[in-house]
Amino acid sequence: MTLRTRIAMLATAALLVAAPGVRAHGNEKHDAHPAGDASGLPRTPRPADAVLYLISPANGATVESPVTVRFGLKGMGIAPAGVNAPNTGHHHLVVDAPTPALDLPLPADAQHIHFGGGQTETTLELPAGTHTLQLVLADKVHIPHDPPLVSETITITVK
């Protein structure tokens, strides 16, 4: 292992432990990714033609709670958090929040839901009213790819 790889591993592990709201998986290996960015954290490249989208509900839909949300991905595969496989990642659903920083590990809270098991859908209990949903794909340590892969933000109304 190179010195650069060890430094990247330590920086990533320290950030995952120190950042409030970030959930780390104890069985993950934190080895270096081939790409990098201004944050100094290693980044995983992704195919230029990859597309991330919400299959359902549709933008503008009126739905009842619980709401089933289905995730779509073209040009890449899904792998659980902690798995280092080329051209893969796992989903994160942003609910009623702006797009998070895309060069840091994604937060894990009620508005930033991690699907580190490789899930491609979920059911949400949402109160009546208007809500926004957006997907972000991230690598094995919850850092968005380089360049980031995010879906359009959709708006739904829960009756």
N, C-alpha and C positions, 0 to 999 in steps of 0.2 A: 504494500500500500504506500502510495507516495505521500509526502508531507502535505501537499495541496489537498489530497483526498482526506487526510486526517483532520486538517483544519476545517474543511467543509463539513465533515461529519460532526465535529464538535460545535461549530457555529449553528448548524441546523438543530442539533439536539438541545443546545442551550436555549435557542429561541422557542422550541416546542415546549420546553419545561417552563420557561419564564413568562411566556406570553399568556395573559389571562384569557380564559375561554377557549384555548386551543387544546384539543384532545389528541394526545399522542398514543400510539399503539405500542405496547411494550415489546412486541415481537418484531418490530420493524428494524431493518438494517438501514442505516443512514449513510450510504456511500454516495460518492459524488455523481452528479449528472454531467453530461458533456457540455451543456450550455450554461451561461451565467447572465446576470443582469446588474443593474445599478445597486440593488439592495445588498449585493455581495453573496446572496444565497444561491446555491446551485439550482439551475432550472432544467427541466426536461423538455427537449424539443418535441414538436408534434408535426404531423403532416400538414402542409399548407391547405389542402382541400378538405380537411375534417370539418364537420358541421355538427353543432350541438343544438338541440331544440326540444321543446315540450310537445309531446304527442297530444296529450289531453290534460286538463281541459283546454278548449280553444280560447284564444284571446277574445275578451268581451263576453264570455259565457256567463250565464246565470246558473248557479248550481246550488245543491243542498249539501250541508255538512252531515257526515264526513265526505271529504272530497278526495277522490282517487286521482293522483297525479302520475302520469306516465312519462318517462324520459326517453328521448331519442338521440342517437349518435350515429353518424356516418363517417367512414374513413378512418376509424380507430376502433379499438376493442375496449372492453371493460375488464379490469382486474382489481381484486380487493386491495385495500390499503396495505402497504408493506410489501407488495409483490412488484418486483422489478422486471417488467416485460416490455419490450419495445412497442411503441405506438399504442399504449394503453393508459387508462386512468380510471378514476371513479368519480361518481357524481356528488355534487353538493347543491342543495336547494336553498336559495335565498328567498325568504318570505317576508314581505313588508319591510324591506330594508334596501338601501342603495347597494350597488355593486361594491363588494369589499376590495381592499387593496389586492392587486393581482400579481404582486411580486413577493408576497409573504405567505406563510401558512394560513389557510382560511380559518376564521374563528369557528368555534363549535358552541352554539347556543340555540335558543328557541327560534331565532331568525336565520340561522346558518346551520342547516341540518346536513350532517355527513352521512354518506352511504358507503362506508368503508368496506362493507361486505360484498360490494359489487351489485347491489340492488338497482333495479331499473324502474321501480315504481314505489309509491308510498300512499298511505291514506292519512289525510290531515283532518283534525278537528279544528275548524275555523269558525269564529263567531260571525254572525250576520254582518254584512257590510262589504266594502270594496277591499280587495287584497291584490298585491302584486307577487308574482312568482318569476324567478330566474334561475337557470342552471349555470353552474361553473364546473368544469372538469378539472381535476387536479391529479397530480402524480402520487406516488406511493407514500409521500410524507405530507400530503395535503397542500402542496404548492402548485398553483396554476402553471400550465405549460408555457412554453416560449415559442410563439406568441400565445397569450391566453386564449382559451376556448370557452366562450360564454354564449348563452342563448339570448334571444331577444327577451326583454321583460314583458310579461303579459299581465293583463288586469282581468280579474274575475270578480263577480259579485255573488256573495253567499246570501241566500234568502233566509 
